[in-house]
């Protein structure tokens, strides 16, 4: 959830001020600069992702729950039958059958998830596979927190 990032920034600033009180003003100024830039970027991201409201999606693993909730998407199913348990052929078949009885727009997969199950499900359904970065440096485009969210928004806006 990109709305949580300023809260995290505030917490980091507070802790830095506790550890290094002599430089607290510096940390606070940097935090304010960061949050101002974040708010500007968030406005644009929110406009681009508004079209996802109400969209049903599936996920390989529940790594994007906060993002899904923030943009009012609905998690229909996960390819993992339980968190951390790879999908079995039976679970994949059952999930495909459920998907084909509903309108599922996207199939989210994090960069680190194996691709074959997600690719297979998307080949058998109308759910478009979107591979999303999960962290800074998880893809070459995500060099910092701003570019991470830029890349997520870009991939979701295609």
C-alpha positions in Angstrom: 0.0 0.0 0.0 1.7 3.2 -1.1 -0.2 5.1 1.5 1.8 3.3 4.2 5.2 4.5 3.0 5.0 8.0 4.6 4.1 6.3 7.9 7.2 4.1 7.6 9.2 7.2 6.7 8.0 8.9 9.8 8.9 5.9 12.0 12.4 5.7 10.5 12.9 9.4 11.1 11.8 9.1 14.6 14.2 6.3 15.3 17.1 8.1 13.6 16.4 11.1 15.8 16.5 8.8 18.9 19.8 7.3 17.8 21.4 10.4 16.5 19.7 13.4 18.1 22.4 15.8 17.0 21.3 15.3 13.3 17.6 15.1 14.0 16.8 18.3 12.2 18.6 17.0 9.1 16.5 13.7 9.2 13.3 15.7 9.7 14.0 17.9 6.7 14.8 14.9 4.5 11.6 13.2 5.7 9.5 16.2 4.8 11.2 16.4 1.3 10.6 12.7 0.8 7.0 12.9 1.8 6.3 15.9 -0.4 7.7 14.1 -3.4 5.8 10.9 -2.4 2.5 12.8 -2.2 3.0 14.2 -5.7 3.8 10.7 -7.1 0.9 9.2 -5.2 -1.5 11.5 -6.9 -0.5 10.3 -10.3 -0.4 6.6 -9.3 -3.9 6.9 -7.8 -5.2 8.3 -11.0 -3.7 5.6 -13.1 -4.8 2.8 -10.9 -8.3 4.0 -10.2 -9.4 1.8 -13.2 -8.6 -1.2 -11.1 -11.4 -0.6 -8.6 -13.7 -3.6 -8.5 -11.3 -5.8 -10.5 -11.2 -9.5 -9.6 -7.7 -10.9 -9.6 -5.8 -14.1 -8.8 -2.4 -14.3 -7.3 0.3 -16.9 -7.1 1.2 -16.0 -3.5 -0.5 -13.4 -1.3 2.3 -10.8 -1.5 0.3 -7.9 -2.9 -2.6 -7.9 -0.5 -2.1 -4.3 0.7 -1.9 -3.1 -2.9 -5.0 -5.1 -3.8 -6.9 -3.6 -0.9 -5.7 0.0 -1.5 -7.1 0.0 -5.0 -10.3 -1.9 -4.2 -9.5 -5.0 -6.2 -10.8 -8.3 -5.1 -8.6 -11.4 -4.6 -10.6 -14.3 -6.1 -8.1 -17.1 -5.6 -4.4 -18.0 -5.1 -2.5 -20.5 -7.0 -0.8 -21.7 -3.9 -3.3 -23.9 -2.0 -1.7 -22.7 1.3 1.0 -20.0 1.7 4.4 -21.4 0.7 2.9 -24.6 -0.7 3.5 -25.0 -4.5 0.3 -25.5 -6.4 -0.6 -29.1 -7.3 -2.1 -30.1 -10.7 -5.4 -30.7 -9.0 -5.5 -27.3 -7.3 -4.5 -25.6 -10.6 -7.3 -27.4 -12.5 -9.9 -26.5 -9.8 -8.7 -22.9 -9.9 -8.9 -22.7 -13.7 -12.5 -24.1 -13.5 -13.5 -21.5 -11.0 -11.8 -18.7 -13.0 -13.6 -19.7 -16.2 -17.0 -19.4 -14.4 -16.2 -15.8 -13.3 -14.7 -12.7 -14.8 -11.1 -12.5 -13.6 -9.1 -9.8 -15.2 -5.5 -10.3 -13.9 -3.2 -13.1 -12.7 -0.6 -11.5 -10.4 2.8 -13.2 -10.0 5.8 -11.7 -8.0 9.1 -11.8 -9.7 10.4 -14.5 -7.3 7.5 -16.9 -7.9 8.0 -19.7 -10.4 6.4 -18.7 -13.6 5.1 -22.0 -15.1 1.9 -22.3 -13.0 0.9 -18.7 -13.5 1.7 -18.9 -17.3 -0.3 -22.1 -17.6 -3.4 -20.7 -15.8 -3.3 -17.6 -18.0 -3.1 -19.7 -21.1 -6.3 -21.6 -20.0 -8.3 -18.5 -18.9 -8.9 -14.9 -19.7 -6.8 -13.7 -16.7 -3.9 -11.7 -18.1 -0.6 -12.6 -16.4 1.2 -9.6 -14.8 4.5 -10.2 -13.2 5.1 -7.5 -10.5 8.3 -6.5 -8.7 8.0 -6.9 -5.0 10.9 -4.9 -3.7 13.6 -2.4 -4.7 16.2 -4.1 -7.0 13.9 -7.0 -7.7 13.9 -5.7 -11.3 16.4 -3.4 -13.0 13.8 -0.6 -13.2 13.2 -0.6 -9.5 16.3 1.2 -8.2 14.5 3.0 -5.3 11.1 3.1 -3.6 9.8 5.7 -6.2 10.8 3.7 -9.2 9.5 0.5 -7.6 6.0 1.9 -7.5 6.5 3.5 -10.9 7.2 0.1 -12.3 4.3 -1.5 -10.5 1.9 1.2 -11.8 3.4 0.9 -15.3 2.8 -2.9 -15.4 -0.7 -2.6 -14.0 -1.6 0.2 -16.5 -0.8 -1.8 -19.7 
